[in-house]
Amino acid sequence: RSDYQFEDTSFVVGILANYDFNGKSDASASSFAESEDGFITAEVESELEDTWFVGGRLGFVVNDTSLIYGLGGYTWAKGKVKGLNGFDFGGAGAGDDFGEVDEDDNVDGWTLGAGIEQLLTESISLKIEYRHDFLDSIEWEQAAFDPEWGGVDDDNTSEGEVDFSRDTIRAVLSWRFGM
């Protein structure tokens, strides 16, 4: 991160980049529908891996040790969607799986946020910030099983979309080199 305070003003501009170790944040959903011969099920899991952010911030110094700022920039992450559709004949649990979703894609987009940074020492600061990431979605389409026909029907497709946009609140402890 690099900041510049304009001479004789409280205004600060800066550029920043960070890598966030998100672990693997995941979510899942399932649906269940009854047909005349049994039950149609669908399960979808999505996963967002670690993220990169490059951007800038604009703020003003409130007192000698506090900065209030807004930020914006580009965010990139790897997104994954996995799913399985099935048909359970007669509800006996002896169903046949009939479709699988397995999509990996880059989910990138723009980030906007705001925060406050407090100097704790000359070289260490603590900041609390809110960010909203406007990230891409992953879409899929696959042929669905037709229980009446007894096979996969290419004319009857299932489709879906997972939107990876998110809101985060971050607490960051920073050390500035060379201070």
C-alpha positions in Angstrom: 0.0 0.0 0.0 1.2 3.5 -0.8 -0.5 6.7 0.4 0.1 10.3 -0.4 -1.2 13.2 1.7 -1.6 16.5 -0.2 0.4 19.3 1.2 -1.4 21.6 3.7 -4.7 19.5 3.4 -6.3 16.6 5.1 -6.8 14.7 1.8 -5.1 11.4 1.2 -5.0 9.2 -1.9 -3.5 5.8 -2.1 -3.1 2.6 -4.1 -3.3 -0.8 -2.5 -3.3 -4.5 -3.4 -4.1 -7.5 -1.2 -4.5 -11.2 -1.3 -7.2 -12.6 1.1 -6.9 -16.1 2.4 -10.6 -16.9 2.4 -10.1 -20.5 2.9 -13.0 -22.0 0.9 -16.2 -20.2 1.6 -19.0 -22.4 0.4 -22.7 -22.6 0.2 -25.2 -25.3 -0.8 -28.8 -25.6 -1.9 -31.1 -28.4 -2.7 -34.5 -28.9 -4.2 -37.0 -31.7 -4.1 -40.0 -32.2 -6.4 -42.5 -35.1 -6.6 -43.5 -36.6 -10.0 -46.0 -39.5 -10.6 -43.2 -42.1 -10.5 -41.0 -40.8 -7.7 -39.0 -37.8 -6.6 -36.7 -35.5 -8.5 -33.8 -34.1 -6.5 -31.2 -31.5 -7.2 -28.2 -30.5 -5.0 -25.8 -27.6 -5.9 -22.7 -26.5 -4.0 -20.7 -23.4 -4.7 -17.3 -22.4 -3.5 -15.3 -19.2 -3.6 -11.5 -19.5 -3.1 -8.9 -16.9 -2.1 -9.2 -13.5 -3.7 -6.9 -10.8 -5.2 -7.8 -7.1 -5.0 -6.0 -4.1 -6.7 -7.4 -0.6 -6.3 -7.2 2.8 -4.8 -8.6 4.8 -1.9 -9.4 8.4 -1.2 -9.8 9.8 2.3 -9.2 12.5 4.7 -7.3 12.7 8.0 -9.7 13.3 10.9 -6.9 13.9 13.5 -3.2 13.1 13.4 -3.8 9.4 13.7 -7.2 8.6 12.1 -8.1 8.3 8.4 -11.7 7.9 7.0 -11.7 6.7 3.4 -13.6 5.2 0.5 -12.1 2.6 -1.8 -12.6 0.9 -5.2 -10.9 -1.5 -7.5 -10.8 -4.8 -9.3 -11.3 -8.2 -7.5 -10.5 -11.6 -8.9 -11.3 -15.1 -7.4 -11.7 -18.7 -8.5 -15.3 -19.9 -8.3 -16.6 -23.5 -8.4 -20.1 -24.9 -8.8 -20.8 -28.6 -8.4 -24.2 -30.2 -8.6 -26.0 -33.5 -8.9 -29.5 -34.2 -10.1 -31.3 -37.5 -9.5 -34.5 -39.4 -9.7 -35.7 -41.7 -6.9 -38.1 -44.3 -8.3 -41.0 -44.9 -6.0 -39.3 -43.0 -3.1 -37.4 -46.1 -2.2 -33.9 -44.5 -2.3 -32.8 -46.6 -5.2 -32.6 -43.8 -7.6 -30.5 -43.2 -10.7 -28.2 -40.1 -10.9 -28.9 -38.4 -14.2 -27.0 -35.3 -14.4 -23.9 -33.6 -13.0 -22.8 -30.0 -12.9 -19.1 -29.3 -12.6 -18.0 -25.8 -13.4 -14.8 -23.9 -12.5 -14.4 -20.3 -13.6 -12.8 -17.0 -12.8 -15.3 -14.8 -11.0 -14.0 -11.2 -11.2 -15.5 -7.8 -10.9 -15.5 -4.5 -9.1 -15.3 -3.7 -5.4 -16.5 -0.6 -3.6 -16.1 0.1 0.1 -15.3 2.4 3.0 -13.4 2.3 6.2 -11.5 3.9 9.0 -7.8 3.5 9.8 -6.2 4.3 13.1 -2.4 4.5 13.7 -1.4 2.5 16.7 2.3 3.3 16.4 4.3 5.2 13.8 4.4 2.0 11.6 1.4 -0.1 12.8 -2.2 0.7 12.0 -5.6 -1.0 12.5 -8.4 -0.6 10.0 -12.0 -1.6 9.9 -13.7 -1.6 6.5 -16.8 -2.7 4.7 -16.5 -4.0 1.1 -19.1 -5.1 -1.5 -17.7 -7.2 -4.3 -19.7 -7.1 -7.5 -18.5 -10.5 -8.8 -19.5 -12.5 -11.9 -21.9 -15.5 -11.8 -21.3 -19.0 -13.0 -24.1 -20.4 -15.2 -24.8 -23.9 -16.3 -27.2 -25.9 -18.5 -27.6 -29.6 -18.8 -29.9 -32.2 -20.2 -32.4 -33.5 -17.6 -33.8 -36.9 -16.9 -37.3 -37.6 -18.1 -38.9 -40.2 -15.8 -41.8 -40.9 -18.2 -39.5 -41.5 -21.2 -36.9 -43.3 -19.0 -33.8 -41.5 -20.2 -32.0 -38.2 -20.7 -34.1 -35.8 -22.7 -31.9 -33.2 -24.5 -35.1 -31.1 -25.2 -35.7 -30.8 -21.4 -32.8 -29.1 -19.9 -32.1 -27.8 -16.4 -30.2 -24.6 -15.9 -29.0 -22.4 -13.1 -26.8 -19.6 -12.0 -24.7 -18.9 -8.9 -24.0 -15.2 -8.2 -20.8 -14.8 -6.2 -21.3 -11.1 -5.3 -20.7 -10.6 -1.6 -20.4 -8.2 1.4 -17.5 -8.4 3.8 -16.5 -6.5 7.0 -12.7 -6.7 7.5 -10.4 -5.9 10.4 -6.8 -5.5 9.1 -3.6 -5.0 11.1 -1.0 -3.3 8.9 2.7 -2.7 9.2 4.3 -0.1 7.1 7.9 -0.7 6.1 10.4 2.0 6.3 8.5 4.2 8.8 
